[in-house]
Amino acid sequence: MKIYVSHSRQFDFLNELYVPIRKSHMNAGRDFFLPHEDGREANNKQIITTSDLMIAEVSFSSTGQGIEMGWANLSGVPIICMYKKGSKVSGWLKDVSDSVIEYSDSADMIGKIEDFISKANF
């Protein structure tokens, strides 16, 4: 299973997203693509459109992330949107995702992603 992880650059994605994902049980047996990991360059559009799932951390608005979510949506890639409690998120998210989930901290976020993946049989 290939999972693309999308986020704003305003977010502390290294510590609050990448590290928790890499340390989680769900990292085993799944191919997570973390776009800014190890400074790698890639064709994100191709990776997104051939992924099985997109996880979008949407606590901060981002034009680039909106474009990525549009690519996923147009390609039929399911999108799960996650946002930190207290964040003000855009109302348009419901137009591209049936799953817009609030979390309280990194551990809660990982638990909710794991629950979503297990229920969706990914």
Backbone as XML, in Angstrom:
<?xml version="1.0"?>
<chain id="A" units="angstrom">
  <residue number="1" name="MET">
    <atom name="N" x="0.836" y="-1.185" z="0.000"/>
    <atom name="CA" x="0.000" y="0.000" z="0.000"/>
    <atom name="C" x="0.876" y="1.242" z="0.000"/>
  </residue>
  <residue number="2" name="LYS">
    <atom name="N" x="0.587" y="2.151" z="-0.928"/>
    <atom name="CA" x="1.342" y="3.397" z="-1.052"/>
    <atom name="C" x="0.487" y="4.548" z="-0.503"/>
  </residue>
  <residue number="3" name="ILE">
    <atom name="N" x="1.049" y="5.259" z="0.473"/>
    <atom name="CA" x="0.336" y="6.357" z="1.135"/>
    <atom name="C" x="1.155" y="7.635" z="0.996"/>
  </residue>
  <residue number="4" name="TYR">
    <atom name="N" x="0.551" y="8.647" z="0.388"/>
    <atom name="CA" x="1.189" y="9.956" z="0.261"/>
    <atom name="C" x="0.730" y="10.822" z="1.433"/>
  </residue>
  <residue number="5" name="VAL">
    <atom name="N" x="1.666" y="11.494" z="2.089"/>
    <atom name="CA" x="1.348" y="12.353" z="3.230"/>
    <atom name="C" x="1.552" y="13.805" z="2.811"/>
  </residue>
  <residue number="6" name="SER">
    <atom name="N" x="0.481" y="14.577" z="2.878"/>
    <atom name="CA" x="0.484" y="15.977" z="2.461"/>
    <atom name="C" x="0.358" y="16.888" z="3.688"/>
  </residue>
  <residue number="7" name="HIS">
    <atom name="N" x="0.980" y="18.062" z="3.613"/>
    <atom name="CA" x="0.937" y="19.001" z="4.733"/>
    <atom name="C" x="1.421" y="20.370" z="4.277"/>
  </residue>
  <residue number="8" name="SER">
    <atom name="N" x="1.162" y="21.356" z="5.107"/>
    <atom name="CA" x="1.666" y="22.706" z="4.887"/>
    <atom name="C" x="3.106" y="22.783" z="5.386"/>
  </residue>
  <residue number="9" name="ARG">
    <atom name="N" x="3.886" y="23.664" z="4.806"/>
    <atom name="CA" x="5.248" y="23.887" z="5.300"/>
    <atom name="C" x="5.234" y="24.689" z="6.603"/>
  </residue>
  <residue number="10" name="GLN">
    <atom name="N" x="4.110" y="25.322" z="6.942"/>
    <atom name="CA" x="3.993" y="26.085" z="8.188"/>
    <atom name="C" x="3.934" y="25.172" z="9.405"/>
  </residue>
  <residue number="11" name="PHE">
    <atom name="N" x="3.605" y="23.932" z="9.181"/>
    <atom name="CA" x="3.439" y="22.919" z="10.218"/>
    <atom name="C" x="4.801" y="22.306" z="10.556"/>
  </residue>
  <residue number="12" name="ASP">
    <atom name="N" x="5.049" y="21.978" z="11.812"/>
    <atom name="CA" x="6.290" y="21.302" z="12.204"/>
    <atom name="C" x="6.174" y="19.829" z="11.807"/>
  </residue>
  <residue number="13" name="PHE">
    <atom name="N" x="6.168" y="19.590" z="10.495"/>
    <atom name="CA" x="5.893" y="18.262" z="9.961"/>
    <atom name="C" x="6.953" y="17.226" z="10.336"/>
  </residue>
  <residue number="14" name="LEU">
    <atom name="N" x="8.191" y="17.643" z="10.501"/>
    <atom name="CA" x="9.229" y="16.674" z="10.859"/>
    <atom name="C" x="8.944" y="16.035" z="12.210"/>
  </residue>
  <residue number="15" name="ASN">
    <atom name="N" x="8.708" y="16.858" z="13.224"/>
    <atom name="CA" x="8.520" y="16.348" z="14.583"/>
    <atom name="C" x="7.092" y="15.894" z="14.883"/>
  </residue>
  <residue number="16" name="GLU">
    <atom name="N" x="6.117" y="16.554" z="14.309"/>
    <atom name="CA" x="4.737" y="16.252" z="14.652"/>
    <atom name="C" x="4.042" y="15.283" z="13.691"/>
  </residue>
  <residue number="17" name="LEU">
    <atom name="N" x="4.683" y="14.983" z="12.563"/>
    <atom name="CA" x="4.055" y="14.118" z="11.575"/>
    <atom name="C" x="4.989" y="12.991" z="11.118"/>
  </residue>
  <residue number="18" name="TYR">
    <atom name="N" x="6.150" y="13.350" z="10.599"/>
    <atom name="CA" x="7.063" y="12.345" z="10.039"/>
    <atom name="C" x="7.576" y="11.374" z="11.104"/>
  </residue>
  <residue number="19" name="VAL">
    <atom name="N" x="8.099" y="11.900" z="12.205"/>
    <atom name="CA" x="8.647" y="11.028" z="13.244"/>
    <atom name="C" x="7.566" y="10.107" z="13.817"/>
  </residue>
  <residue number="20" name="PRO">
    <atom name="N" x="6.391" y="10.625" z="14.181"/>
    <atom name="CA" x="5.356" y="9.709" z="14.697"/>
    <atom name="C" x="4.944" y="8.627" z="13.688"/>
  </residue>
  <residue number="21" name="ILE">
    <atom name="N" x="4.851" y="8.976" z="12.410"/>
    <atom name="CA" x="4.491" y="7.974" z="11.402"/>
    <atom name="C" x="5.580" y="6.909" z="11.311"/>
  </residue>
  <residue number="22" name="ARG">
    <atom name="N" x="6.827" y="7.329" z="11.220"/>
    <atom name="CA" x="7.928" y="6.371" z="11.076"/>
    <atom name="C" x="8.077" y="5.471" z="12.303"/>
  </residue>
  <residue number="23" name="LYS">
    <atom name="N" x="7.716" y="5.964" z="13.485"/>
    <atom name="CA" x="7.826" y="5.172" z="14.713"/>
    <atom name="C" x="6.597" y="4.307" z="14.974"/>
  </residue>
  <residue number="24" name="SER">
    <atom name="N" x="5.541" y="4.480" z="14.202"/>
    <atom name="CA" x="4.281" y="3.768" z="14.456"/>
    <atom name="C" x="4.284" y="2.363" z="13.867"/>
  </residue>
  <residue number="25" name="HIS">
    <atom name="N" x="3.370" y="1.546" z="14.355"/>
    <atom name="CA" x="3.190" y="0.192" z="13.838"/>
    <atom name="C" x="2.722" y="0.203" z="12.386"/>
  </residue>
  <residue number="26" name="MET">
    <atom name="N" x="1.975" y="1.210" z="12.010"/>
    <atom name="CA" x="1.430" y="1.240" z="10.649"/>
    <atom name="C" x="2.517" y="1.482" z="9.598"/>
  </residue>
  <residue number="27" name="ASN">
    <atom name="N" x="3.702" y="1.901" z="10.017"/>
    <atom name="CA" x="4.795" y="2.121" z="9.071"/>
    <atom name="C" x="5.281" y="0.797" z="8.467"/>
  </residue>
  <residue number="28" name="ALA">
    <atom name="N" x="5.157" y="-0.272" z="9.234"/>
    <atom name="CA" x="5.601" y="-1.588" z="8.748"/>
    <atom name="C" x="4.625" y="-2.101" z="7.691"/>
  </residue>
  <residue number="29" name="GLY">
    <atom name="N" x="5.165" y="-2.519" z="6.564"/>
    <atom name="CA" x="4.337" y="-3.117" z="5.521"/>
    <atom name="C" x="3.607" y="-2.120" z="4.637"/>
  </residue>
  <residue number="30" name="ARG">
    <atom name="N" x="3.822" y="-0.842" z="4.859"/>
    <atom name="CA" x="3.199" y="0.189" z="4.028"/>
    <atom name="C" x="4.280" y="1.129" z="3.530"/>
  </residue>
  <residue number="31" name="ASP">
    <atom name="N" x="4.069" y="1.657" z="2.348"/>
    <atom name="CA" x="5.036" y="2.571" z="1.743"/>
    <atom name="C" x="4.536" y="3.999" z="1.913"/>
  </residue>
  <residue number="32" name="PHE">
    <atom name="N" x="5.005" y="4.669" z="2.966"/>
    <atom name="CA" x="4.645" y="6.062" z="3.202"/>
    <atom name="C" x="5.589" y="6.952" z="2.421"/>
  </residue>
  <residue number="33" name="PHE">
    <atom name="N" x="5.028" y="7.863" z="1.641"/>
    <atom name="CA" x="5.841" y="8.856" z="0.962"/>
    <atom name="C" x="5.690" y="10.163" z="1.713"/>
  </residue>
  <residue number="34" name="LEU">
    <atom name="N" x="6.773" y="10.602" z="2.346"/>
    <atom name="CA" x="6.816" y="11.852" z="3.097"/>
    <atom name="C" x="7.624" y="12.830" z="2.248"/>
  </residue>
  <residue number="35" name="PRO">
    <atom name="N" x="6.965" y="13.793" z="1.607"/>
    <atom name="CA" x="7.578" y="14.575" z="0.542"/>
    <atom name="C" x="8.836" y="15.360" z="0.889"/>
  </residue>
  <residue number="36" name="HIS">
    <atom name="N" x="9.040" y="15.706" z="2.151"/>
    <atom name="CA" x="10.215" y="16.501" z="2.507"/>
    <atom name="C" x="11.191" y="15.702" z="3.369"/>
  </residue>
  <residue number="37" name="GLU">
    <atom name="N" x="11.066" y="14.404" z="3.341"/>
    <atom name="CA" x="11.958" y="13.556" z="4.114"/>
    <atom name="C" x="13.314" y="13.457" z="3.413"/>
  </residue>
  <residue number="38" name="ASP">
    <atom name="N" x="14.360" y="13.674" z="4.143"/>
    <atom name="CA" x="15.725" y="13.537" z="3.633"/>
    <atom name="C" x="16.009" y="14.432" z="2.427"/>
  </residue>
  <residue number="39" name="GLY">
    <atom name="N" x="15.260" y="15.514" z="2.251"/>
    <atom name="CA" x="15.500" y="16.468" z="1.179"/>
    <atom name="C" x="15.378" y="15.905" z="-0.221"/>
  </residue>
  <residue number="40" name="ARG">
    <atom name="N" x="14.613" y="14.838" z="-0.380"/>
    <atom name="CA" x="14.502" y="14.206" z="-1.700"/>
    <atom name="C" x="13.606" y="15.000" z="-2.637"/>
  </residue>
  <residue number="41" name="GLU">
    <atom name="N" x="13.910" y="14.898" z="-3.897"/>
    <atom name="CA" x="13.112" y="15.506" z="-4.954"/>
    <atom name="C" x="12.341" y="14.397" z="-5.666"/>
  </residue>
  <residue number="42" name="ALA">
    <atom name="N" x="11.098" y="14.664" z="-6.014"/>
    <atom name="CA" x="10.291" y="13.638" z="-6.678"/>
    <atom name="C" x="9.197" y="14.297" z="-7.498"/>
  </residue>
  <residue number="43" name="ASN">
    <atom name="N" x="8.598" y="13.518" z="-8.375"/>
    <atom name="CA" x="7.443" y="13.974" z="-9.134"/>
    <atom name="C" x="6.203" y="13.694" z="-8.277"/>
  </residue>
  <residue number="44" name="ASN">
    <atom name="N" x="5.863" y="14.651" z="-7.425"/>
    <atom name="CA" x="4.772" y="14.444" z="-6.472"/>
    <atom name="C" x="3.448" y="14.150" z="-7.154"/>
  </residue>
  <residue number="45" name="LYS">
    <atom name="N" x="3.180" y="14.770" z="-8.280"/>
    <atom name="CA" x="1.913" y="14.523" z="-8.974"/>
    <atom name="C" x="1.804" y="13.055" z="-9.362"/>
  </residue>
  <residue number="46" name="GLN">
    <atom name="N" x="2.852" y="12.497" z="-9.910"/>
    <atom name="CA" x="2.825" y="11.083" z="-10.305"/>
    <atom name="C" x="2.671" y="10.185" z="-9.079"/>
  </residue>
  <residue number="47" name="ILE">
    <atom name="N" x="3.374" y="10.496" z="-8.008"/>
    <atom name="CA" x="3.281" y="9.689" z="-6.790"/>
    <atom name="C" x="1.874" y="9.756" z="-6.217"/>
  </residue>
  <residue number="48" name="ILE">
    <atom name="N" x="1.301" y="10.953" z="-6.163"/>
    <atom name="CA" x="-0.054" y="11.130" z="-5.622"/>
    <atom name="C" x="-1.075" y="10.357" z="-6.448"/>
  </residue>
  <residue number="49" name="THR">
    <atom name="N" x="-1.018" y="10.506" z="-7.759"/>
    <atom name="CA" x="-2.052" y="9.904" z="-8.614"/>
    <atom name="C" x="-1.951" y="8.389" z="-8.696"/>
  </residue>
  <residue number="50" name="THR">
    <atom name="N" x="-0.824" y="7.822" z="-8.242"/>
    <atom name="CA" x="-0.678" y="6.367" z="-8.227"/>
    <atom name="C" x="-0.698" y="5.805" z="-6.807"/>
  </residue>
  <residue number="51" name="SER">
    <atom name="N" x="-1.057" y="6.639" z="-5.830"/>
    <atom name="CA" x="-1.121" y="6.191" z="-4.437"/>
    <atom name="C" x="-2.460" y="5.514" z="-4.153"/>
  </residue>
  <residue number="52" name="ASP">
    <atom name="N" x="-2.474" y="4.742" z="-3.078"/>
    <atom name="CA" x="-3.699" y="4.087" z="-2.631"/>
    <atom name="C" x="-4.492" y="4.970" z="-1.663"/>
  </residue>
  <residue number="53" name="LEU">
    <atom name="N" x="-3.786" y="5.925" z="-1.028"/>
    <atom name="CA" x="-4.409" y="6.783" z="-0.021"/>
    <atom name="C" x="-3.562" y="8.034" z="0.137"/>
  </residue>
  <residue number="54" name="MET">
    <atom name="N" x="-4.230" y="9.156" z="0.408"/>
    <atom name="CA" x="-3.536" y="10.383" z="0.799"/>
    <atom name="C" x="-3.963" y="10.725" z="2.216"/>
  </residue>
  <residue number="55" name="ILE">
    <atom name="N" x="-2.986" y="10.998" z="3.056"/>
    <atom name="CA" x="-3.251" y="11.552" z="4.379"/>
    <atom name="C" x="-2.857" y="13.013" z="4.302"/>
  </residue>
  <residue number="56" name="ALA">
    <atom name="N" x="-3.811" y="13.900" z="4.557"/>
    <atom name="CA" x="-3.556" y="15.339" z="4.476"/>
    <atom name="C" x="-3.686" y="15.954" z="5.867"/>
  </residue>
  <residue number="57" name="GLU">
    <atom name="N" x="-2.583" y="16.476" z="6.400"/>
    <atom name="CA" x="-2.608" y="17.192" z="7.662"/>
    <atom name="C" x="-2.965" y="18.621" z="7.302"/>
  </residue>
  <residue number="58" name="VAL">
    <atom name="N" x="-4.168" y="19.068" z="7.690"/>
    <atom name="CA" x="-4.730" y="20.322" z="7.187"/>
    <atom name="C" x="-4.895" y="21.405" z="8.255"/>
  </residue>
  <residue number="59" name="SER">
    <atom name="N" x="-4.096" y="21.351" z="9.312"/>
    <atom name="CA" x="-4.200" y="22.349" z="10.380"/>
    <atom name="C" x="-3.853" y="23.751" z="9.907"/>
  </residue>
  <residue number="60" name="PHE">
    <atom name="N" x="-3.029" y="23.858" z="8.858"/>
    <atom name="CA" x="-2.656" y="25.140" z="8.277"/>
    <atom name="C" x="-3.042" y="25.121" z="6.806"/>
  </residue>
  <residue number="61" name="SER">
    <atom name="N" x="-3.620" y="26.210" z="6.328"/>
    <atom name="CA" x="-4.001" y="26.256" z="4.915"/>
    <atom name="C" x="-2.753" y="26.393" z="4.052"/>
  </residue>
  <residue number="62" name="SER">
    <atom name="N" x="-2.845" y="25.822" z="2.851"/>
    <atom name="CA" x="-1.706" y="25.820" z="1.941"/>
    <atom name="C" x="-2.203" y="25.645" z="0.514"/>
  </residue>
  <residue number="63" name="THR">
    <atom name="N" x="-1.848" y="26.575" z="-0.353"/>
    <atom name="CA" x="-2.245" y="26.483" z="-1.758"/>
    <atom name="C" x="-1.675" y="25.229" z="-2.398"/>
  </residue>
  <residue number="64" name="GLY">
    <atom name="N" x="-0.399" y="24.944" z="-2.145"/>
    <atom name="CA" x="0.236" y="23.754" z="-2.713"/>
    <atom name="C" x="-0.460" y="22.474" z="-2.279"/>
  </residue>
  <residue number="65" name="GLN">
    <atom name="N" x="-0.830" y="22.415" z="-1.017"/>
    <atom name="CA" x="-1.532" y="21.233" z="-0.528"/>
    <atom name="C" x="-2.904" y="21.110" z="-1.185"/>
  </residue>
  <residue number="66" name="GLY">
    <atom name="N" x="-3.564" y="22.230" z="-1.404"/>
    <atom name="CA" x="-4.852" y="22.193" z="-2.097"/>
    <atom name="C" x="-4.709" y="21.629" z="-3.501"/>
  </residue>
  <residue number="67" name="ILE">
    <atom name="N" x="-3.641" y="21.994" z="-4.183"/>
    <atom name="CA" x="-3.371" y="21.460" z="-5.520"/>
    <atom name="C" x="-3.144" y="19.956" z="-5.434"/>
  </residue>
  <residue number="68" name="GLU">
    <atom name="N" x="-2.336" y="19.516" z="-4.459"/>
    <atom name="CA" x="-2.084" y="18.084" z="-4.288"/>
    <atom name="C" x="-3.376" y="17.320" z="-4.013"/>
  </residue>
  <residue number="69" name="MET">
    <atom name="N" x="-4.225" y="17.884" z="-3.175"/>
    <atom name="CA" x="-5.490" y="17.219" z="-2.863"/>
    <atom name="C" x="-6.387" y="17.159" z="-4.102"/>
  </residue>
  <residue number="70" name="GLY">
    <atom name="N" x="-6.325" y="18.173" z="-4.944"/>
    <atom name="CA" x="-7.073" y="18.163" z="-6.195"/>
    <atom name="C" x="-6.608" y="17.053" z="-7.120"/>
  </residue>
  <residue number="71" name="TRP">
    <atom name="N" x="-5.281" y="16.860" z="-7.209"/>
    <atom name="CA" x="-4.748" y="15.762" z="-8.030"/>
    <atom name="C" x="-5.256" y="14.415" z="-7.519"/>
  </residue>
  <residue number="72" name="ALA">
    <atom name="N" x="-5.202" y="14.242" z="-6.196"/>
    <atom name="CA" x="-5.663" y="12.979" z="-5.601"/>
    <atom name="C" x="-7.144" y="12.775" z="-5.872"/>
  </residue>
  <residue number="73" name="ASN">
    <atom name="N" x="-7.923" y="13.797" z="-5.649"/>
    <atom name="CA" x="-9.374" y="13.707" z="-5.840"/>
    <atom name="C" x="-9.718" y="13.354" z="-7.291"/>
  </residue>
  <residue number="74" name="LEU">
    <atom name="N" x="-9.099" y="14.033" z="-8.239"/>
    <atom name="CA" x="-9.362" y="13.772" z="-9.656"/>
    <atom name="C" x="-8.916" y="12.380" z="-10.086"/>
  </residue>
  <residue number="75" name="SER">
    <atom name="N" x="-7.949" y="11.818" z="-9.375"/>
    <atom name="CA" x="-7.447" y="10.480" z="-9.703"/>
    <atom name="C" x="-8.169" y="9.377" z="-8.928"/>
  </residue>
  <residue number="76" name="GLY">
    <atom name="N" x="-9.129" y="9.757" z="-8.095"/>
    <atom name="CA" x="-9.882" y="8.763" z="-7.330"/>
    <atom name="C" x="-9.136" y="8.211" z="-6.128"/>
  </residue>
  <residue number="77" name="VAL">
    <atom name="N" x="-8.085" y="8.915" z="-5.688"/>
    <atom name="CA" x="-7.329" y="8.485" z="-4.518"/>
    <atom name="C" x="-8.077" y="8.972" z="-3.272"/>
  </residue>
  <residue number="78" name="PRO">
    <atom name="N" x="-8.455" y="8.067" z="-2.364"/>
    <atom name="CA" x="-9.137" y="8.493" z="-1.139"/>
    <atom name="C" x="-8.239" y="9.421" z="-0.316"/>
  </residue>
  <residue number="79" name="ILE">
    <atom name="N" x="-8.852" y="10.415" z="0.313"/>
    <atom name="CA" x="-8.119" y="11.389" z="1.123"/>
    <atom name="C" x="-8.685" y="11.381" z="2.531"/>
  </residue>
  <residue number="80" name="ILE">
    <atom name="N" x="-7.806" y="11.247" z="3.516"/>
    <atom name="CA" x="-8.199" y="11.429" z="4.907"/>
    <atom name="C" x="-7.558" y="12.731" z="5.374"/>
  </residue>
  <residue number="81" name="CYS">
    <atom name="N" x="-8.380" y="13.652" z="5.862"/>
    <atom name="CA" x="-7.895" y="14.945" z="6.346"/>
    <atom name="C" x="-7.825" y="14.903" z="7.865"/>
  </residue>
  <residue number="82" name="MET">
    <atom name="N" x="-6.689" y="15.322" z="8.398"/>
    <atom name="CA" x="-6.454" y="15.350" z="9.839"/>
    <atom name="C" x="-6.122" y="16.786" z="10.240"/>
  </residue>
  <residue number="83" name="TYR">
    <atom name="N" x="-6.682" y="17.241" z="11.371"/>
    <atom name="CA" x="-6.323" y="18.574" z="11.843"/>
    <atom name="C" x="-6.245" y="18.587" z="13.361"/>
  </residue>
  <residue number="84" name="LYS">
    <atom name="N" x="-5.328" y="19.388" z="13.874"/>
    <atom name="CA" x="-5.118" y="19.491" z="15.313"/>
    <atom name="C" x="-6.254" y="20.284" z="15.944"/>
  </residue>
  <residue number="85" name="LYS">
    <atom name="N" x="-6.726" y="19.782" z="17.085"/>
    <atom name="CA" x="-7.803" y="20.433" z="17.824"/>
    <atom name="C" x="-7.500" y="21.915" z="18.001"/>
  </residue>
  <residue number="86" name="GLY">
    <atom name="N" x="-8.495" y="22.745" z="17.731"/>
    <atom name="CA" x="-8.342" y="24.188" z="17.851"/>
    <atom name="C" x="-7.984" y="24.878" z="16.545"/>
  </residue>
  <residue number="87" name="SER">
    <atom name="N" x="-7.652" y="24.096" z="15.520"/>
    <atom name="CA" x="-7.332" y="24.678" z="14.217"/>
    <atom name="C" x="-8.609" y="25.060" z="13.488"/>
  </residue>
  <residue number="88" name="LYS">
    <atom name="N" x="-8.527" y="26.120" z="12.726"/>
    <atom name="CA" x="-9.654" y="26.526" z="11.897"/>
    <atom name="C" x="-9.389" y="25.984" z="10.497"/>
  </residue>
  <residue number="89" name="VAL">
    <atom name="N" x="-10.214" y="25.024" z="10.075"/>
    <atom name="CA" x="-9.987" y="24.394" z="8.775"/>
    <atom name="C" x="-11.025" y="24.858" z="7.760"/>
  </residue>
  <residue number="90" name="SER">
    <atom name="N" x="-10.663" y="24.735" z="6.517"/>
    <atom name="CA" x="-11.515" y="25.182" z="5.420"/>
    <atom name="C" x="-12.734" y="24.284" z="5.252"/>
  </residue>
  <residue number="91" name="GLY">
    <atom name="N" x="-13.853" y="24.885" z="4.938"/>
    <atom name="CA" x="-15.087" y="24.140" z="4.701"/>
    <atom name="C" x="-15.060" y="23.315" z="3.432"/>
  </residue>
  <residue number="92" name="TRP">
    <atom name="N" x="-14.170" y="23.636" z="2.472"/>
    <atom name="CA" x="-14.139" y="22.899" z="1.211"/>
    <atom name="C" x="-13.575" y="21.494" z="1.360"/>
  </residue>
  <residue number="93" name="LEU">
    <atom name="N" x="-12.968" y="21.187" z="2.498"/>
    <atom name="CA" x="-12.391" y="19.853" z="2.687"/>
    <atom name="C" x="-13.425" y="18.750" z="2.477"/>
  </residue>
  <residue number="94" name="LYS">
    <atom name="N" x="-14.654" y="19.010" z="2.885"/>
    <atom name="CA" x="-15.713" y="18.006" z="2.725"/>
    <atom name="C" x="-16.019" y="17.732" z="1.254"/>
  </residue>
  <residue number="95" name="ASP">
    <atom name="N" x="-15.572" y="18.613" z="0.365"/>
    <atom name="CA" x="-15.781" y="18.402" z="-1.069"/>
    <atom name="C" x="-14.815" y="17.387" z="-1.657"/>
  </residue>
  <residue number="96" name="VAL">
    <atom name="N" x="-13.693" y="17.149" z="-0.989"/>
    <atom name="CA" x="-12.707" y="16.191" z="-1.500"/>
    <atom name="C" x="-12.497" y="14.990" z="-0.579"/>
  </residue>
  <residue number="97" name="SER">
    <atom name="N" x="-13.088" y="15.029" z="0.614"/>
    <atom name="CA" x="-12.874" y="13.933" z="1.561"/>
    <atom name="C" x="-14.128" y="13.673" z="2.392"/>
  </residue>
  <residue number="98" name="ASP">
    <atom name="N" x="-14.412" y="12.391" z="2.592"/>
    <atom name="CA" x="-15.493" y="12.000" z="3.494"/>
    <atom name="C" x="-14.978" y="11.858" z="4.920"/>
  </residue>
  <residue number="99" name="SER">
    <atom name="N" x="-13.664" y="11.961" z="5.090"/>
    <atom name="CA" x="-13.037" y="11.748" z="6.394"/>
    <atom name="C" x="-12.221" y="12.970" z="6.800"/>
  </residue>
  <residue number="100" name="VAL">
    <atom name="N" x="-12.816" y="13.819" z="7.626"/>
    <atom name="CA" x="-12.137" y="14.989" z="8.176"/>
    <atom name="C" x="-12.125" y="14.782" z="9.685"/>
  </residue>
  <residue number="101" name="ILE">
    <atom name="N" x="-10.944" y="14.527" z="10.227"/>
    <atom name="CA" x="-10.815" y="14.028" z="11.596"/>
    <atom name="C" x="-9.964" y="14.959" z="12.446"/>
  </residue>
  <residue number="102" name="GLU">
    <atom name="N" x="-10.478" y="15.304" z="13.623"/>
    <atom name="CA" x="-9.751" y="16.127" z="14.581"/>
    <atom name="C" x="-8.918" y="15.221" z="15.491"/>
  </residue>
  <residue number="103" name="TYR">
    <atom name="N" x="-7.718" y="15.690" z="15.871"/>
    <atom name="CA" x="-6.881" y="14.961" z="16.823"/>
    <atom name="C" x="-6.321" y="15.930" z="17.851"/>
  </residue>
  <residue number="104" name="SER">
    <atom name="N" x="-5.909" y="15.394" z="19.012"/>
    <atom name="CA" x="-5.412" y="16.248" z="20.085"/>
    <atom name="C" x="-3.884" y="16.346" z="20.132"/>
  </residue>
  <residue number="105" name="ASP">
    <atom name="N" x="-3.194" y="15.280" z="19.779"/>
    <atom name="CA" x="-1.733" y="15.267" z="19.770"/>
    <atom name="C" x="-1.258" y="14.195" z="18.795"/>
  </residue>
  <residue number="106" name="SER">
    <atom name="N" x="0.044" y="14.052" z="18.653"/>
    <atom name="CA" x="0.585" y="13.104" z="17.670"/>
    <atom name="C" x="0.131" y="11.672" z="17.931"/>
  </residue>
  <residue number="107" name="ALA">
    <atom name="N" x="0.106" y="11.264" z="19.192"/>
    <atom name="CA" x="-0.322" y="9.897" z="19.518"/>
    <atom name="C" x="-1.780" y="9.677" z="19.123"/>
  </residue>
  <residue number="108" name="ASP">
    <atom name="N" x="-2.614" y="10.652" z="19.393"/>
    <atom name="CA" x="-4.029" y="10.563" z="19.014"/>
    <atom name="C" x="-4.174" y="10.519" z="17.491"/>
  </residue>
  <residue number="109" name="MET">
    <atom name="N" x="-3.380" y="11.339" z="16.803"/>
    <atom name="CA" x="-3.415" y="11.358" z="15.345"/>
    <atom name="C" x="-3.064" y="9.986" z="14.780"/>
  </residue>
  <residue number="110" name="ILE">
    <atom name="N" x="-1.973" y="9.393" z="15.266"/>
    <atom name="CA" x="-1.539" y="8.077" z="14.780"/>
    <atom name="C" x="-2.619" y="7.041" z="15.058"/>
  </residue>
  <residue number="111" name="GLY">
    <atom name="N" x="-3.190" y="7.060" z="16.239"/>
    <atom name="CA" x="-4.256" y="6.112" z="16.571"/>
    <atom name="C" x="-5.449" y="6.233" z="15.635"/>
  </residue>
  <residue number="112" name="LYS">
    <atom name="N" x="-5.822" y="7.443" z="15.304"/>
    <atom name="CA" x="-6.975" y="7.655" z="14.424"/>
    <atom name="C" x="-6.656" y="7.260" z="12.979"/>
  </residue>
  <residue number="113" name="ILE">
    <atom name="N" x="-5.434" y="7.493" z="12.547"/>
    <atom name="CA" x="-5.042" y="7.048" z="11.202"/>
    <atom name="C" x="-5.036" y="5.521" z="11.151"/>
  </residue>
  <residue number="114" name="GLU">
    <atom name="N" x="-4.442" y="4.879" z="12.165"/>
    <atom name="CA" x="-4.417" y="3.417" z="12.208"/>
    <atom name="C" x="-5.831" y="2.852" z="12.196"/>
  </residue>
  <residue number="115" name="ASP">
    <atom name="N" x="-6.728" y="3.457" z="12.947"/>
    <atom name="CA" x="-8.122" y="3.013" z="12.990"/>
    <atom name="C" x="-8.773" y="3.151" z="11.625"/>
  </residue>
  <residue number="116" name="PHE">
    <atom name="N" x="-8.555" y="4.278" z="10.962"/>
    <atom name="CA" x="-9.121" y="4.498" z="9.619"/>
    <atom name="C" x="-8.609" y="3.455" z="8.649"/>
  </residue>
  <residue number="117" name="ILE">
    <atom name="N" x="-7.301" y="3.228" z="8.650"/>
    <atom name="CA" x="-6.705" y="2.270" z="7.704"/>
    <atom name="C" x="-7.226" y="0.859" z="7.957"/>
  </residue>
  <residue number="118" name="SER">
    <atom name="N" x="-7.352" y="0.477" z="9.233"/>
    <atom name="CA" x="-7.828" y="-0.881" z="9.520"/>
    <atom name="C" x="-9.294" y="-1.055" z="9.124"/>
  </residue>
  <residue number="119" name="LYS">
    <atom name="N" x="-10.129" y="-0.053" z="9.354"/>
    <atom name="CA" x="-11.546" y="-0.151" z="9.005"/>
    <atom name="C" x="-11.757" y="-0.106" z="7.493"/>
  </residue>
  <residue number="120" name="ALA">
    <atom name="N" x="-10.871" y="0.596" z="6.782"/>
    <atom name="CA" x="-11.018" y="0.719" z="5.341"/>
    <atom name="C" x="-10.324" y="-0.426" z="4.595"/>
  </residue>
  <residue number="121" name="ASN">
    <atom name="N" x="-9.708" y="-1.342" z="5.363"/>
    <atom name="CA" x="-9.012" y="-2.496" z="4.798"/>
    <atom name="C" x="-7.893" y="-2.105" z="3.825"/>
  </residue>
  <residue number="122" name="PHE">
    <atom name="N" x="-7.133" y="-1.096" z="4.193"/>
    <atom name="CA" x="-5.986" y="-0.706" z="3.369"/>
    <atom name="C" x="-4.792" y="-1.547" z="3.769"/>
  </residue>
</chain>
